[in-house]
Amino acid sequence: MASSTALEPAPIPTMYFVGVTTGKSSIMRVFPKWSDILGLGAQIKGYDCVLHAPAEDYFRIVRHIKNDPLSMGALVTTHKIDLLHATRSEFDYLDPYAILCDEISSISKRGTQLRGHAKDPITSGLSWEAFVPQGHWGKTGGHVLCLGAGGSAVAISAYIASRPDPADRPKKFITVNRSAGRLETLRDVHKQLDSDIEWEYILNEDPLKNDEIMAQLPPGSMVINATGMGKDRPGSPLTDNGVWPQNGLVWELNYRGELDFMRQAERRTQQDNLTIEDGWVYFLHGWTQVIAEVFDVQLTPELFAQLDAAASELRPAR
Ligand SMILES: NC(=O)c1ccc[n+]([C@@H]2O[C@H](COP(=O)([O-])OP(=O)(O)OC[C@H]3O[C@@H](n4cnc5c(N)ncnc54)[C@H](OP(=O)(O)O)[C@@H]3O)[C@@H](O)[C@H]2O)c1
């Protein structure tokens, strides 16, 4: 286990960031600015765990937050499923999305209650709405190909299933994952959703096969890189020869790292008329929603715009 921070009693209100390479995240530079804007007088500390870390690593951080008065809460990335599986018994409240998706991205406290929220169905939805044109799926008949079946795939699919207008839902959502367990978890979530979307699950980690699956997508389809490849691990789930859907939407969930998948798409932007979105807007919504929960802040559109402007000054070059 690699932990980037010692878990000592916090001297001032402290929010933790549970991830893999937290020190490299823009939030470390953005948070102090946001703390000033919001008047929090707070600090942020990273807590790095290896992928699929042992349960005791997750217990250590959750118990620390629970017992230390000035440890206010945490944003959890990458470990959203594993952390909840290990520490569920510590929580007094889980929100309905946490129960549906079996993951948490937000740990907060209210009085003596330790609370877990799955914010990703909301924050991935806000990010989706920022770049997917209204009625896109009705107009194009495109499908979604989601590479990776982790917490983000669960969240995104839960969000799209909740879209009321059929023109705002793809007819088909294909998920590819390298291990069977995550596909089973996703299938269980989808069974609980009252949705007319056709869900397909493919067990695969061969980039050549992913190319074949992508080549069969109708025009206007969306391809999502939810594997973490290009940031958490090197490479891309596709080869350089992948054929992108014409007029397609490409969503790389990360905004930092080598971003090989996004670079592959960028080389075809003009020819295939691709709309490419990285994870920056997702990052902004993800953090602001969890900070609002942890510090009990009312997040208005005006406040979000102020936080967005402050963060954008610190955004890494693309
Ligand atoms: N911009 C933002 O604010 C933001 C928000 C959310 C997520 N993200 C990023 O998005 C990525 C995904 O997040 P997550 O929470 O969903 O992570 P996760 O729970 O770790 O899920 C990743 C999934 O991808 C699978 N996978 C890895 N390589 C694969 C391959 N080559 N082919 C097929 N499947 C593969 C993994 O399979 P195994 O089960 O076998 O490991 C795992 O199920 C992370 O890098 C995260 O940092 C960014």
The ligand as an SDF file (V2000), in Angstrom:
LIG
                    3D

 48 52  0  0  0  0  0  0  0  0999 V2000
  -12.6040   13.5820  -15.0550 N   0  0  0  0  0  0  0  0  0  0  0  0
  -13.1270   13.1260  -13.9540 C   0  0  0  0  0  0  0  0  0  0  0  0
  -13.4560   13.8580  -13.0570 O   0  0  0  0  0  0  0  0  0  0  0  0
  -13.3590   11.6500  -13.8110 C   0  0  0  0  0  0  0  0  0  0  0  0
  -14.5030   11.1850  -13.1770 C   0  0  0  0  0  0  0  0  0  0  0  0
  -14.7030    9.8020  -13.0800 C   0  0  0  0  0  0  0  0  0  0  0  0
  -13.7500    8.9370  -13.5830 C   0  0  0  0  0  0  0  0  0  0  0  0
  -12.6460    9.4320  -14.1910 N   0  0  0  0  0  0  0  0  0  0  0  0
  -11.6050    8.5170  -14.7110 C   0  0  0  0  0  0  0  0  0  0  0  0
  -12.2080    7.5460  -15.5230 O   0  0  0  0  0  0  0  0  0  0  0  0
  -11.5190    6.3100  -15.3980 C   0  0  0  0  0  0  0  0  0  0  0  0
  -12.5460    5.2350  -15.0610 C   0  0  0  0  0  0  0  0  0  0  0  0
  -13.0810    5.5190  -13.7860 O   0  0  0  0  0  0  0  0  0  0  0  0
  -13.8280    4.3980  -12.9480 P   0  0  0  0  0  0  0  0  0  0  0  0
  -14.1640    5.0140  -11.6670 O   0  0  0  0  0  0  0  0  0  0  0  0
  -14.9190    3.8010  -13.7630 O   0  0  0  0  0  0  0  0  0  0  0  0
  -12.6300    3.3590  -12.7520 O   0  0  0  0  0  0  0  0  0  0  0  0
  -12.6810    1.8080  -12.3980 P   0  0  0  0  0  0  0  0  0  0  0  0
  -13.8140    1.5450  -11.4580 O   0  0  0  0  0  0  0  0  0  0  0  0
  -11.2990    1.4260  -12.0270 O   0  0  0  0  0  0  0  0  0  0  0  0
  -13.0560    1.0940  -13.7790 O   0  0  0  0  0  0  0  0  0  0  0  0
  -12.1830    0.8830  -14.8540 C   0  0  0  0  0  0  0  0  0  0  0  0
  -12.6550   -0.3930  -15.5490 C   0  0  0  0  0  0  0  0  0  0  0  0
  -11.9810   -0.5380  -16.7870 O   0  0  0  0  0  0  0  0  0  0  0  0
  -11.6240   -1.9110  -16.9290 C   0  0  0  0  0  0  0  0  0  0  0  0
  -10.5090   -2.0160  -17.8600 N   0  0  0  0  0  0  0  0  0  0  0  0
   -9.2340   -1.5990  -17.6800 C   0  0  0  0  0  0  0  0  0  0  0  0
   -8.5140   -1.8110  -18.7840 N   0  0  0  0  0  0  0  0  0  0  0  0
   -9.3460   -2.3800  -19.6800 C   0  0  0  0  0  0  0  0  0  0  0  0
   -9.1950   -2.8160  -21.0240 C   0  0  0  0  0  0  0  0  0  0  0  0
   -8.0350   -2.7150  -21.6620 N   0  0  0  0  0  0  0  0  0  0  0  0
  -10.2610   -3.3300  -21.6660 N   0  0  0  0  0  0  0  0  0  0  0  0
  -11.4420   -3.4410  -21.0330 C   0  0  0  0  0  0  0  0  0  0  0  0
  -11.6470   -3.0430  -19.7570 N   0  0  0  0  0  0  0  0  0  0  0  0
  -10.6200   -2.5200  -19.0940 C   0  0  0  0  0  0  0  0  0  0  0  0
  -11.3020   -2.3650  -15.5120 C   0  0  0  0  0  0  0  0  0  0  0  0
  -11.4200   -3.7710  -15.4500 O   0  0  0  0  0  0  0  0  0  0  0  0
  -10.9420   -4.6170  -14.1430 P   0  0  0  0  0  0  0  0  0  0  0  0
  -12.1730   -4.8400  -13.3510 O   0  0  0  0  0  0  0  0  0  0  0  0
  -10.4170   -5.8630  -14.7280 O   0  0  0  0  0  0  0  0  0  0  0  0
   -9.9110   -3.8140  -13.4240 O   0  0  0  0  0  0  0  0  0  0  0  0
  -12.3710   -1.6410  -14.6950 C   0  0  0  0  0  0  0  0  0  0  0  0
  -13.5730   -2.3990  -14.6110 O   0  0  0  0  0  0  0  0  0  0  0  0
  -10.4620    6.5050  -14.3070 C   0  0  0  0  0  0  0  0  0  0  0  0
   -9.2040    6.7030  -14.9150 O   0  0  0  0  0  0  0  0  0  0  0  0
  -10.9080    7.7600  -13.5900 C   0  0  0  0  0  0  0  0  0  0  0  0
   -9.8070    8.5060  -13.0890 O   0  0  0  0  0  0  0  0  0  0  0  0
  -12.4270   10.7600  -14.3350 C   0  0  0  0  0  0  0  0  0  0  0  0
  1  2  1  0
  2  3  2  0
  2  4  1  0
  4  5  1  0
  4 48  2  0
  5  6  2  0
  6  7  1  0
  7  8  2  0
  8  9  1  0
  8 48  1  0
  9 10  1  0
  9 46  1  0
 10 11  1  0
 11 12  1  0
 11 44  1  0
 12 13  1  0
 13 14  1  0
 14 15  2  0
 14 16  1  0
 14 17  1  0
 17 18  1  0
 18 19  2  0
 18 20  1  0
 18 21  1  0
 21 22  1  0
 22 23  1  0
 23 24  1  0
 23 42  1  0
 24 25  1  0
 25 26  1  0
 25 36  1  0
 26 27  1  0
 26 35  1  0
 27 28  2  0
 28 29  1  0
 29 30  1  0
 29 35  2  0
 30 31  1  0
 30 32  2  0
 32 33  1  0
 33 34  2  0
 34 35  1  0
 36 37  1  0
 36 42  1  0
 37 38  1  0
 38 39  2  0
 38 40  1  0
 38 41  1  0
 42 43  1  0
 44 45  1  0
 44 46  1  0
 46 47  1  0
M  CHG  2   8   1  16  -1
M  END
$$$$
